[in-house]
Amino acid sequence: MEKDKIYIELDKELNNKLQAALSINKEDLNDVFEKLIKSYLSDTFLQVGNSLKSEYTASVKTPYVETDNNAKARQRIPKWALRPDQYNHKIIKAYFKILDEKGTVTLNELINKCSDKYNYPQMYVADFKGNFAQMKTDAGNSHGKVFVVINDVVKIWDEIESVLIEYKKYFK
């Protein structure tokens, strides 16, 4: 794949922290920025898509309904269940842990659980925002839609709920 170079300016303190984090995580600056840019693009296009979808449904007066044909996660959940090192697995595991503890899952609780490398290493996701965004859509090359967020409450998408519940024991 052909690559383009981009240049950015960071304040010195932020750059020092970035270099330290790269060293701790043994990651390459280009790989980290590529992940961040992909996450940013995914979020941006998802927002645009949701905006267009809202405009479409408002103008047509028929609700947008996602069908089983779009439920990518239905086929992927069995694989994720057996791969505890995958970010998809870790996010689902954190979701079920919070759900079992509190009965409902807020987005902030899920972010906190998946971002705490020291207290919850088995649920830590380096790029939570990007991976979670990939689990809220079936568009393009996404992971597959698993979750919906309504008023800061995270829920399992109805279309894949039965499969996820069937494999729940593997996410414990």
N, C-alpha and C positions, 0 to 999 in steps of 0.2 A: 504494500500500500504506500502510495506517495505521501510524504509528510511535508507540512508547511511549518515554518518557524514563526512563533509569536514571542513578543517580549513584553514583560510587565515590570512595573516598578512597585516595590513594597517598602514600607518604612523599615528601618534597620532592625528594630526590636521584633517586629513581626517576622522578618526574614530569619533572624536568629532562632526564633521559636520553631519556625518551619523546618529549618535545617536540623534542629535537635530532634523534632518529631520524626523526620525522615530517617535519621540515624537510629533512633529507638526502634522504629518499625521495620528497619532495613528495607525501605521502599525507595524507588526511583522517582525523582521529581517529575519527570515527564509522565510516568504512569499515574501518579497521584493527580496531576492536573488534568490528564485525559479523563479519569474517572469523574472528577469534579465537573468538568465541562459536559460530559455525557449526562450527568445527573441534572445539571442546570438546564440543558436542552430538553431533557425528558420532562422536567417540571414545567418548563415554558410551553412546550407543545401540548402537554396534557392540559394545561390551563386554557390554551387557545382552543383545543378540541372540546373541552367542557363548555367553553363560552359559545362556540359554534353550535354545539349540541343543544344548549339552552335556547339559543336563538331559533334553531330549527324546530324544536318541540313547541316553542311559544308561537311560532308562525303557523305551524301545521295543526296544532291543537290535538296532536296524538302523542302519547308518551313514547319516548325512546325506550325500547326494550331490548336488552342484550339476551341472546339466545344461547342454547347449549353449543351451537356451532362456534361460539366465541370463547367457550370455557376451556382455555388452554390448561389451566391449573388442574382440571379434572384428571388429565393424563399424567401430570407431573407430580402431584402430591405423593403417590406411592414411592417415587424415586427419592423425593425430598425426605420422606419419613425415614429412610434408611441411610441418610447422609447428614449426620449431626454437625459436621463442620461447614455445611453450606449455610449461607446467610438466610436463605428462605426458611430453612429448618429452624434456625435460631430465632427468627422473628415470630414464627408460628409458636415455637416453644414458649417464648416470652408472653405471647398473647394468652395462651392457655394457662400459664402460671398466674398471671394477673387475674384472669377470669375466675380461676378456682379460688384465689384469695379474696377477691372483692366482688365478684358477681357481675361486674361490668368493666370494660377496658377503655380508658381515655387515651387519646393520642399522646399526651404528655407522659403518662405512666409507661407507655410502650417505648417512647423515646428514651426515657430515663433508664429503663431496664436494659435496653439494647445498647446504651452508650456507656454503661458502667463496667469497664474492662476488669476492674479489680474485685468488685463484689459479685458480679454475674458473668464470669469469663465464658461460661457455656452458652450465653445468650448475647455476647458482645458482637456487634456488627460495625465494622469500621466506617462504612458509608451507609448509615441507616437511612437517611433521607432518600438517597438514590434508589436503594434496594426496595424500600417501602413503596416508593412511587411506582416502581416496576410491578409491585404486587397489588396495585389498585387499578390496573388497566389490562386489557387484552390486546391493545393496539400494537401494531408493528412487531418488534422483536422483544416485547416485554416478557417477564417471567410467567405471567398469567395472573389474571385477577383472582385474588383471594379475599381482599378486604374492601369494605366501604367505610367512609368516615362521615358521620352525620353529627353536626354540632359537637365536634371534638370527641365523639364516642366511636370507637372502632368496633365494627361488627364483621362477621364472616358473610361474604357475598352468598346470597340464597342459592345461586346456580351451582355452587360447589360445596355447600355445607354438608351434604350427606357423605361425600367422599372424605372430607376433612375429619368429620366426626368418626368415620369408620377407621381412620388411621391415627386418631388422637393419641392412643396409647404409645405410639412411637415418638411423640413429641414431648413426653414427660421427662 
